Amino acid sequence: MKLHELNNLTDNFPSTEKFPAIFVGHGSPMNAIEENDFTRNLKLIGKNLPKPKAILVISAHWQTIGTFIASTKNPQTIHDFGGFPEELYRIKYPAVGSPQFANFVKETITKTETKLDTSMGLDHGAWTMLIHLFPNADVPVFELSLDCAISPQEHFELAQELTHLRRKGVLILGSGNIVHNLRLLRWGNENATPFDWALEFDEKVKSNLLDGSFYELIAYEKLGTAAMYSVPTNEHYLPMLYTLATKEKDEELKFLYEGFQYASTSMRCFRIG
């Protein structure tokens, strides 16, 4: 893109007050329809957020080879799971997309090649949270994929380039889980006592978030056995790094929720700014 074209694109999105960036632990798709301590807190979080021009979601459930940005005009509600009650499959989250902001993101990311995806809908990492945060579905939503072929450090560096979106009226939403071990979930017992290793890793991450020890969080594999159990695969962990990477100097990081579901899923949520 030529410089004058990029300037014209930028002019279409005038600067605003800096919007927050948030990370939510999304857990089971059942959180879309359940009334529990976590979902009650999500509703409160939403009420305390300013209304953005658009929401960029980085979800654990859109993994690709390469980095893609959804430019879908009317994204479908994707029910990307099985074995749940019929009520869950009937839910629609009818937010529109934002092809304009998708193009803006594509043209301003320089560290990696990005491509537009004109068909991607909203996976359950997005809509099961948005249904509580913005229940009226009156804000455009678009997603950024997780490239399976790059390292956590590269994800973090890519995410740093998203920081300027916060001054364009965009709310950045990372949706995953700091601790997420499906094999060891205690299904049927949402309030089961968390495993010791899960508590240990969640507390280590909390401490590093508060200390600003970003390298330790990027190199999470070095945090011991608890990390191995807590992050057996990293697609749920990476959205946390995307949110964290947009933190600017002296910005406050505030925890919005702390807790576990099914013993091996941390539902920790935090806000930057």
BANUZA-478572 format. One line per field, with one value per atom (N, C-alpha, C): residue in three letters; z, y, x. Coordinates in steps of 0.2 Angstrom, whole numbers, always signed. Atoms other than C-alpha are relative to their C-alpha. Layout:
<recs>
residu = (ALA:...)
c3 = (Z:...)
c2 = (Y:...)
c1 = (X:...)
</recs>
This chain:
<recs>
residu = (MET:MET:MET:LYS:LYS:LYS:LEU:LEU:LEU:HIS:HIS:HIS:GLU:GLU:GLU:LEU:LEU:LEU:ASN:ASN:ASN:ASN:ASN:ASN:LEU:LEU:LEU:THR:THR:THR:ASP:ASP:ASP:ASN:ASN:ASN:PHE:PHE:PHE:PRO:PRO:PRO:SER:SER:SER:THR:THR:THR:GLU:GLU:GLU:LYS:LYS:LYS:PHE:PHE:PHE:PRO:PRO:PRO:ALA:ALA:ALA:ILE:ILE:ILE:PHE:PHE:PHE:VAL:VAL:VAL:GLY:GLY:GLY:HIS:HIS:HIS:GLY:GLY:GLY:SER:SER:SER:PRO:PRO:PRO:MET:MET:MET:ASN:ASN:ASN:ALA:ALA:ALA:ILE:ILE:ILE:GLU:GLU:GLU:GLU:GLU:GLU:ASN:ASN:ASN:ASP:ASP:ASP:PHE:PHE:PHE:THR:THR:THR:ARG:ARG:ARG:ASN:ASN:ASN:LEU:LEU:LEU:LYS:LYS:LYS:LEU:LEU:LEU:ILE:ILE:ILE:GLY:GLY:GLY:LYS:LYS:LYS:ASN:ASN:ASN:LEU:LEU:LEU:PRO:PRO:PRO:LYS:LYS:LYS:PRO:PRO:PRO:LYS:LYS:LYS:ALA:ALA:ALA:ILE:ILE:ILE:LEU:LEU:LEU:VAL:VAL:VAL:ILE:ILE:ILE:SER:SER:SER:ALA:ALA:ALA:HIS:HIS:HIS:TRP:TRP:TRP:GLN:GLN:GLN:THR:THR:THR:ILE:ILE:ILE:GLY:GLY:GLY:THR:THR:THR:PHE:PHE:PHE:ILE:ILE:ILE:ALA:ALA:ALA:SER:SER:SER:THR:THR:THR:LYS:LYS:LYS:ASN:ASN:ASN:PRO:PRO:PRO:GLN:GLN:GLN:THR:THR:THR:ILE:ILE:ILE:HIS:HIS:HIS:ASP:ASP:ASP:PHE:PHE:PHE:GLY:GLY:GLY:GLY:GLY:GLY:PHE:PHE:PHE:PRO:PRO:PRO:GLU:GLU:GLU:GLU:GLU:GLU:LEU:LEU:LEU:TYR:TYR:TYR:ARG:ARG:ARG:ILE:ILE:ILE:LYS:LYS:LYS:TYR:TYR:TYR:PRO:PRO:PRO:ALA:ALA:ALA:VAL:VAL:VAL:GLY:GLY:GLY:SER:SER:SER:PRO:PRO:PRO:GLN:GLN:GLN:PHE:PHE:PHE:ALA:ALA:ALA:ASN:ASN:ASN:PHE:PHE:PHE:VAL:VAL:VAL:LYS:LYS:LYS:GLU:GLU:GLU:THR:THR:THR:ILE:ILE:ILE:THR:THR:THR:LYS:LYS:LYS:THR:THR:THR:GLU:GLU:GLU:THR:THR:THR:LYS:LYS:LYS:LEU:LEU:LEU:ASP:ASP:ASP:THR:THR:THR:SER:SER:SER:MET:MET:MET:GLY:GLY:GLY:LEU:LEU:LEU:ASP:ASP:ASP:HIS:HIS:HIS:GLY:GLY:GLY:ALA:ALA:ALA:TRP:TRP:TRP:THR:THR:THR:MET:MET:MET:LEU:LEU:LEU:ILE:ILE:ILE:HIS:HIS:HIS:LEU:LEU:LEU:PHE:PHE:PHE:PRO:PRO:PRO:ASN:ASN:ASN:ALA:ALA:ALA:ASP:ASP:ASP:VAL:VAL:VAL:PRO:PRO:PRO:VAL:VAL:VAL:PHE:PHE:PHE:GLU:GLU:GLU:LEU:LEU:LEU:SER:SER:SER:LEU:LEU:LEU:ASP:ASP:ASP:CYS:CYS:CYS:ALA:ALA:ALA:ILE:ILE:ILE:SER:SER:SER:PRO:PRO:PRO:GLN:GLN:GLN:GLU:GLU:GLU:HIS:HIS:HIS:PHE:PHE:PHE:GLU:GLU:GLU:LEU:LEU:LEU:ALA:ALA:ALA:GLN:GLN:GLN:GLU:GLU:GLU:LEU:LEU:LEU:THR:THR:THR:HIS:HIS:HIS:LEU:LEU:LEU:ARG:ARG:ARG:ARG:ARG:ARG:LYS:LYS:LYS:GLY:GLY:GLY:VAL:VAL:VAL:LEU:LEU:LEU:ILE:ILE:ILE:LEU:LEU:LEU:GLY:GLY:GLY:SER:SER:SER:GLY:GLY:GLY:ASN:ASN:ASN:ILE:ILE:ILE:VAL:VAL:VAL:HIS:HIS:HIS:ASN:ASN:ASN:LEU:LEU:LEU:ARG:ARG:ARG:LEU:LEU:LEU:LEU:LEU:LEU:ARG:ARG:ARG:TRP:TRP:TRP:GLY:GLY:GLY:ASN:ASN:ASN:GLU:GLU:GLU:ASN:ASN:ASN:ALA:ALA:ALA:THR:THR:THR:PRO:PRO:PRO:PHE:PHE:PHE:ASP:ASP:ASP:TRP:TRP:TRP:ALA:ALA:ALA:LEU:LEU:LEU:GLU:GLU:GLU:PHE:PHE:PHE:ASP:ASP:ASP:GLU:GLU:GLU:LYS:LYS:LYS:VAL:VAL:VAL:LYS:LYS:LYS:SER:SER:SER:ASN:ASN:ASN:LEU:LEU:LEU:LEU:LEU:LEU:ASP:ASP:ASP:GLY:GLY:GLY:SER:SER:SER:PHE:PHE:PHE:TYR:TYR:TYR:GLU:GLU:GLU:LEU:LEU:LEU:ILE:ILE:ILE:ALA:ALA:ALA:TYR:TYR:TYR:GLU:GLU:GLU:LYS:LYS:LYS:LEU:LEU:LEU:GLY:GLY:GLY:THR:THR:THR:ALA:ALA:ALA:ALA:ALA:ALA:MET:MET:MET:TYR:TYR:TYR:SER:SER:SER:VAL:VAL:VAL:PRO:PRO:PRO:THR:THR:THR:ASN:ASN:ASN:GLU:GLU:GLU:HIS:HIS:HIS:TYR:TYR:TYR:LEU:LEU:LEU:PRO:PRO:PRO:MET:MET:MET:LEU:LEU:LEU:TYR:TYR:TYR:THR:THR:THR:LEU:LEU:LEU:ALA:ALA:ALA:THR:THR:THR:LYS:LYS:LYS:GLU:GLU:GLU:LYS:LYS:LYS:ASP:ASP:ASP:GLU:GLU:GLU:GLU:GLU:GLU:LEU:LEU:LEU:LYS:LYS:LYS:PHE:PHE:PHE:LEU:LEU:LEU:TYR:TYR:TYR:GLU:GLU:GLU:GLY:GLY:GLY:PHE:PHE:PHE:GLN:GLN:GLN:TYR:TYR:TYR:ALA:ALA:ALA:SER:SER:SER:THR:THR:THR:SER:SER:SER:MET:MET:MET:ARG:ARG:ARG:CYS:CYS:CYS:PHE:PHE:PHE:ARG:ARG:ARG:ILE:ILE:ILE:GLY:GLY:GLY)
c3 = (+0:+0:+0:+1:-5:+7:-6:+9:+0:+0:+4:+1:-1:+3:+8:-7:+21:+4:-4:+27:-1:+1:+19:+5:-4:+28:+7:-7:+45:+1:-1:+42:+1:+0:+41:+8:-7:+60:+4:-4:+70:+7:-6:+86:+5:-6:+102:+6:-6:+120:+0:+1:+123:+3:-2:+125:+4:-3:+137:-4:+3:+132:+6:-5:+141:-2:+1:+143:+4:-4:+148:-1:+0:+153:-2:+2:+143:+2:-3:+149:-5:+4:+143:-3:+4:+130:+4:-5:+144:+3:-3:+151:-4:+4:+137:+3:-2:+145:+8:-7:+163:+4:-5:+178:+5:-5:+189:+2:-2:+198:-6:+6:+182:-4:+5:+171:+3:-3:+183:+0:+0:+184:-7:+7:+165:-2:+1:+165:+3:-3:+177:-4:+4:+167:-6:+5:+152:+1:-2:+161:+1:-2:+166:-6:+6:+148:-4:+5:+136:-6:+7:+120:-5:+5:+107:-7:+7:+88:-3:+3:+85:+6:-5:+95:-4:+3:+89:+5:-4:+96:-2:+1:+98:+4:-4:+102:-1:+0:+106:-6:+5:+93:-7:+7:+77:-1:+1:+73:-7:+7:+56:-1:+2:+46:-3:+2:+43:+5:-4:+51:-4:+4:+45:+4:-3:+49:-3:+3:+47:-2:+3:+35:-2:+2:+35:+2:-1:+34:+5:-5:+44:+2:-2:+53:+3:-3:+58:+6:-6:+75:-1:+1:+75:+6:-6:+86:-1:+2:+85:+6:-6:+99:-1:+1:+101:+7:-6:+115:+5:-5:+123:-1:+1:+126:-6:+6:+111:+1:-1:+119:-2:+2:+116:-7:+8:+97:-3:+3:+95:+1:-1:+101:-6:+6:+88:+4:-2:+91:-6:+7:+77:-1:+1:+78:-8:+7:+61:+1:+0:+56:-1:+1:+52:-5:+5:+35:+0:+1:+36:+5:-5:+53:-2:+2:+46:-5:+5:+31:+4:-4:+43:+4:-4:+54:-5:+5:+38:-2:+3:+31:+5:-4:+47:+4:-3:+53:-4:+4:+47:+1:-2:+56:-3:+3:+47:-6:+6:+31:+3:-2:+35:-6:+5:+24:+3:-2:+25:-2:+1:+27:+0:+1:+20:+3:-2:+28:+7:-7:+46:+4:-4:+58:+7:-7:+77:+4:-4:+86:+7:-6:+103:+5:-4:+111:+0:+1:+105:+2:-2:+106:+7:-6:+122:+6:-5:+131:-2:+2:+120:+2:-1:+124:+7:-7:+142:+0:+0:+139:-4:+4:+125:-2:+1:+126:-6:+5:+113:-7:+7:+99:-4:+4:+94:-2:+2:+91:-5:+5:+76:+3:-2:+79:-6:+5:+69:+4:-4:+74:-4:+2:+72:+1:-1:+70:+3:-3:+79:-5:+4:+68:+3:-3:+73:-1:+2:+65:+3:-3:+75:+8:-8:+93:+4:-5:+108:-1:+1:+106:-6:+6:+88:+1:-1:+93:+4:-5:+107:-4:+4:+94:-5:+4:+82:+4:-4:+96:+2:-1:+100:-5:+6:+83:+0:+0:+88:+5:-5:+102:-2:+3:+91:-1:+1:+88:+6:-6:+106:+0:+1:+101:-6:+6:+86:+2:-2:+96:+0:+0:+96:+7:-6:+111:-2:+2:+110:+6:-4:+118:-1:+0:+121:+4:-3:+125:-1:-1:+131:+7:-7:+148:+2:-2:+157:+2:-2:+164:-4:+4:+152:-2:+1:+153:-1:+1:+145:+2:-1:+148:+8:-7:+167:+3:-2:+168:+4:-4:+181:-2:+3:+171:+5:-4:+180:+7:-7:+195:-2:+2:+189:+6:-6:+207:+3:-3:+210:+2:-3:+220:-6:+5:+208:+2:-1:+206:+3:-2:+215:-5:+6:+199:-3:+3:+192:+4:-5:+207:+0:+0:+207:-7:+7:+188:+0:+1:+189:+5:-4:+204:-3:+3:+195:-6:+5:+180:+3:-4:+192:+2:-3:+200:-6:+6:+183:-3:+3:+177:+4:-5:+192:+0:+0:+191:-7:+6:+173:-3:+2:+170:-6:+6:+152:-3:+3:+147:+3:-4:+160:-3:+3:+153:-7:+7:+135:+0:-1:+140:+5:-5:+150:+1:-1:+147:+6:-5:+159:+7:-7:+174:+3:-3:+178:-2:+2:+179:+0:-1:+184:-7:+6:+167:-5:+4:+158:+0:-1:+165:-2:+1:+164:-7:+7:+146:-5:+4:+137:-7:+6:+121:+1:-2:+120:-3:+3:+110:+5:-4:+125:+4:-4:+133:-4:+4:+118:+0:-1:+119:+5:-6:+136:-2:+2:+128:-5:+5:+114:+4:-4:+127:+4:-4:+138:-5:+4:+123:-2:+1:+121:+6:-6:+138:-1:+0:+138:+7:-7:+151:+5:-5:+167:+0:-1:+163:+5:-5:+176:-3:+2:+175:+6:-5:+185:-1:+0:+189:+1:+0:+185:+3:-2:+190:+2:-2:+199:+2:-2:+200:-5:+5:+192:-1:+1:+184:-2:+2:+183:+2:-3:+193:-4:+4:+178:-5:+4:+170:+4:-3:+176:-4:+3:+173:+1:-1:+177:-6:+5:+168:+3:-2:+168:-5:+4:+161:+0:+0:+155:-2:+1:+155:+3)
c2 = (-6:+0:+6:-6:+17:+5:-4:+30:+4:-4:+41:-4:+4:+27:-2:+2:+21:+6:-6:+39:+1:-1:+40:-5:+5:+23:+2:-2:+30:+6:-6:+46:-3:+2:+35:-2:+2:+30:+5:-6:+46:-3:+2:+44:+1:+0:+41:+0:+2:+40:-7:+7:+24:-5:+5:+9:-5:+5:-5:-6:+6:-22:-5:+4:-37:-7:+8:-56:-3:+4:-68:-7:+7:-86:-3:+1:-93:-7:+6:-111:-4:+4:-122:+4:-3:-117:+1:+0:-120:+7:-6:-103:+5:-4:-95:+0:+0:-101:-1:+1:-104:+6:-6:-92:-3:+2:-94:+6:-6:-83:+3:-2:-82:+4:-3:-77:+7:-6:-64:+5:-5:-56:+2:-2:-56:+6:-5:-46:+7:-6:-33:+3:-3:-32:+4:-3:-28:+7:-7:-14:+5:-5:-6:+2:-1:-6:+6:-5:+9:-3:+3:+5:+2:-1:+3:+1:+0:+6:-7:+7:-12:-4:+4:-27:-5:+4:-37:-6:+6:-55:-4:+5:-66:-6:+6:-83:-6:+6:-100:-4:+5:-108:+2:-1:-100:-1:+1:-108:-2:+0:-107:-1:+0:-109:+7:-7:-90:+4:-5:-75:+2:-3:-71:+4:-5:-57:-1:+1:-60:+7:-6:-47:-2:+2:-55:+5:-5:-43:-2:+3:-54:-6:+6:-67:-4:+5:-83:-2:+3:-90:-7:+7:-105:-4:+5:-120:-5:+4:-128:-4:+4:-141:-5:+5:-157:-3:+3:-166:+4:-5:-151:+0:+0:-147:+4:-3:-142:+8:-7:-125:+4:-4:-120:+1:+0:-124:+5:-5:-112:+7:-7:-97:+3:-4:-84:+7:-6:-69:+4:-3:-57:+6:-6:-44:+0:+0:-38:+0:+0:-39:+7:-6:-25:+0:+0:-26:+6:-6:-9:+0:+1:-12:-6:+6:-29:+2:-3:-20:+5:-4:-7:-4:+5:-21:-3:+4:-30:+5:-5:-14:+3:-3:-9:-5:+5:-25:-1:+1:-26:-6:+5:-40:-7:+7:-54:+2:-1:-56:-2:+1:-56:-1:+1:-62:+1:+0:-58:-6:+6:-71:+3:-3:-66:-5:+4:-81:-2:+2:-83:+3:-2:-82:+1:-1:-80:-7:+7:-96:+1:-1:-100:+3:-4:-92:+7:-7:-76:+1:-1:-77:-2:+2:-86:+5:-5:-72:+7:-7:-57:+0:+0:-63:+3:-3:-58:+7:-7:-43:+5:-4:-35:-3:+5:-44:+3:-3:-32:-1:+1:-37:+6:-7:-19:+3:-2:-18:-5:+5:-25:-4:+5:-40:-3:+4:-47:-3:+4:-60:+0:+1:-62:-7:+7:-80:-1:+2:-89:-4:+4:-95:-5:+5:-112:-1:+1:-111:+5:-5:-97:-1:+1:-96:+5:-5:-87:+7:-6:-74:+4:-4:-70:+2:-2:-70:+6:-6:-57:+6:-6:-46:+2:-2:-47:+4:-4:-42:+7:-7:-27:+5:-4:-20:+2:-2:-20:+5:-5:-8:+6:-6:+7:+0:+1:+0:+3:-3:+5:+7:-7:+23:+1:-1:+20:-2:+2:+15:-8:+7:-4:-3:+4:-15:-7:+7:-30:-5:+6:-46:-6:+7:-61:-5:+5:-76:-7:+6:-92:-3:+1:-99:-1:+1:-98:-7:+8:-116:-3:+3:-127:-7:+7:-146:-4:+4:-155:-7:+7:-172:-2:+0:-169:+3:-3:-160:-4:+4:-166:+2:-1:-166:-1:+2:-165:+4:-3:-155:+7:-6:-137:+3:-3:-132:-4:+5:-146:+4:-4:-141:-1:+0:-136:-4:+4:-147:+5:-4:-141:+3:-3:-139:+6:-5:-129:+7:-6:-117:+3:-2:-116:+4:-3:-111:+7:-6:-99:+6:-5:-90:+3:-3:-89:+5:-5:-81:+6:-6:-69:+4:-4:-64:+3:-2:-62:+6:-6:-51:+6:-6:-40:+3:-2:-39:+3:-2:-35:-4:+4:-50:-4:+3:-53:-6:+6:-64:-6:+6:-77:-3:+3:-78:-2:+2:-79:-7:+6:-93:-4:+4:-102:-7:+7:-119:-1:+0:-114:+0:-1:-112:-7:+7:-131:-4:+5:-146:+3:-3:-135:+2:-3:-127:-5:+5:-143:-3:+2:-149:+5:-5:-132:+2:-3:-128:-6:+5:-145:+1:-3:-136:+7:-7:-117:+4:-5:-111:+4:-4:-106:+5:-4:-98:+6:-6:-87:+6:-6:-75:+4:-4:-70:+4:-3:-65:+6:-5:-55:+6:-5:-45:+4:-3:-42:+4:-4:-36:+7:-7:-21:+5:-4:-15:+5:-5:+2:+2:-2:+9:+3:-3:+13:-1:+2:+6:-5:+5:-3:-6:+6:-21:-2:+2:-26:-6:+6:-43:+1:-1:-44:-6:+6:-62:-5:+5:-76:-6:+6:-94:-6:+6:-112:-3:+5:-123:-7:+7:-142:-2:+2:-142:+2:-1:-139:+5:-6:-123:+6:-7:-106:+5:-5:-93:+7:-7:-78:+4:-6:-62:+6:-6:-46:+6:-6:-28:+4:-5:-17:+7:-7:+2:+1)
c1 = (+4:+0:+4:-3:+6:-1:+1:+9:-6:+6:-5:-6:+6:-17:+0:+0:-12:-2:+2:-14:-8:+8:-32:-3:+3:-36:+0:+0:-30:-5:+4:-40:-7:+7:-56:-1:+1:-53:+4:-3:-49:+1:-3:-40:-6:+4:-50:+3:-3:-47:+2:-2:-37:-5:+4:-48:+4:-4:-44:+1:+0:-39:-1:+2:-46:+2:-1:-42:-5:+5:-56:+2:+0:-55:-7:+7:-69:-3:+3:-70:-5:+5:-84:-5:+6:-97:-6:+6:-110:+0:+0:-105:-4:+4:-115:-7:+7:-131:-1:+1:-127:+1:-1:-129:+4:-5:-114:+4:-4:-102:+4:-4:-91:-4:+4:-105:-3:+2:-112:+5:-5:-95:+1:-1:-94:-5:+5:-110:+2:-2:-103:+6:-5:-87:-2:+3:-97:-3:+4:-107:+6:-5:-90:+5:-4:-83:-3:+3:-85:-2:+2:-94:+5:-5:-81:-3:+2:-82:+0:+0:-77:+4:-3:-71:+5:-5:-55:+0:-1:-56:+6:-5:-41:-2:+3:-48:+4:-3:-41:-2:+3:-52:+0:-2:-46:+7:-7:-30:+1:-1:-22:+7:-7:-6:+1:+0:-2:-5:+5:-11:-5:+6:-28:-4:+4:-40:-7:+7:-59:-3:+3:-66:-8:+7:-84:-4:+5:-98:-5:+5:-110:+2:-3:-101:-5:+5:-111:+2:-1:-112:+2:-3:-101:-1:+1:-106:+5:-5:-89:+2:+0:-92:-5:+5:-102:-2:+2:-112:-3:+3:-120:-7:+7:-138:-3:+3:-149:-1:+1:-152:+6:-6:-134:+1:+0:-135:-5:+5:-150:+2:-2:-140:+3:-3:-136:+3:-2:-125:+1:+1:-130:+4:-4:-116:+2:-3:-110:+8:-7:-92:+3:-3:-80:+6:-5:-71:+4:-4:-65:+6:-5:-56:+5:-4:-50:+5:-5:-42:+5:-5:-34:+5:-5:-26:+5:-4:-20:+6:-5:-11:+5:-5:-3:+4:-4:+4:+6:-6:+22:+5:-5:+31:-2:+1:+22:-5:+5:+11:-6:+7:-7:-5:+5:-22:-7:+7:-40:-4:+4:-53:-8:+7:-71:-5:+5:-80:+0:-1:-74:-6:+5:-88:+2:-2:-88:+0:-1:-81:-2:+3:-87:+5:-4:-72:-2:+2:-79:-7:+7:-98:-3:+2:-100:+2:-2:-91:-4:+3:-98:-8:+7:-116:-1:+1:-113:+3:-3:-101:-4:+4:-111:-7:+6:-128:-5:+4:-136:+3:-3:-124:+0:+0:-123:+7:-7:-104:+3:-3:-95:+5:-5:-84:+4:-4:-70:+6:-4:-57:+7:-7:-38:+2:-1:-32:+7:-7:-17:+3:-4:-4:+4:-3:+1:+8:-7:+18:+5:-5:+26:+0:-2:+33:-4:+3:+25:+4:-4:+39:-3:+2:+33:-7:+7:+15:+0:+0:+19:+2:-3:+29:-6:+6:+14:-5:+5:+2:+2:-2:+12:-2:+2:+8:-8:+7:-11:-1:+1:-8:-4:+2:-12:-8:+7:-30:-4:+3:-34:-1:+1:-33:-4:+4:-44:-7:+6:-59:-2:+1:-56:+1:-1:-58:+3:-4:-45:-2:+2:-52:+4:-3:-41:-4:+4:-51:+3:-3:-43:-1:+0:-38:+8:-7:-21:+1:+0:-24:-5:+6:-33:+3:-2:-31:-6:+6:-45:+0:-1:-39:-1:+1:-40:-6:+6:-56:-4:+5:-68:-7:+6:-83:-6:+6:-100:+1:-1:-92:+4:-2:-90:+4:-4:-84:+5:-5:-72:+6:-6:-57:+6:-5:-43:+6:-6:-27:+5:-5:-12:+4:-4:-2:-4:+4:-16:+0:-1:-16:+7:-7:+3:+1:-2:+4:-4:+5:-11:+3:-3:-2:+6:-7:+15:-2:+2:+6:-2:+3:-3:+6:-5:+13:+4:-3:+22:-3:+4:+8:+1:-1:+9:+7:-7:+28:+2:-2:+28:+5:-5:+39:-3:+3:+33:+5:-4:+48:-1:+2:+44:-7:+7:+26:+1:-1:+32:+3:-4:+44:-3:+4:+31:+2:-2:+38:+6:-5:+52:-2:+3:+40:-1:+1:+41:-5:+5:+30:-7:+7:+15:-2:+1:+17:-2:+1:+18:-8:+7:+1:-5:+5:-7:-1:+0:-2:+2:-2:-2:+1:-1:-5:-2:+0:-4:-5:+5:-19:-4:+4:-28:+4:-5:-13:+2:-3:-8:-5:+4:-23:+1:-2:-17:+6:-5:-1:-2:+2:-10:-3:+3:-19:+6:-6:-3:+4:-5:+7:-2:+2:-4:+1:-1:+0:+6:-5:+9:+3:-3:+21:-4:+4:+13:-7:+7:-4:-1:+2:-13:-3:+3:-17:-4:+5:-32:-3:+4:-39:-7:+7:-57:-4:+2:-60:+5:-5:-51:-4:+4:-57:+1:+0:-58:-6:+5:-70:+3:-2:-69:+7:-6:-53:+6:-6:-41:-1:+0:-47:-1:-1:-42:-5:+5:-56:+3:-3:-44:-2:+1:-49:+4:-3:-39:-1:+1:-40:+6:-5:-27:-3:+3:-31:-7)
</recs>
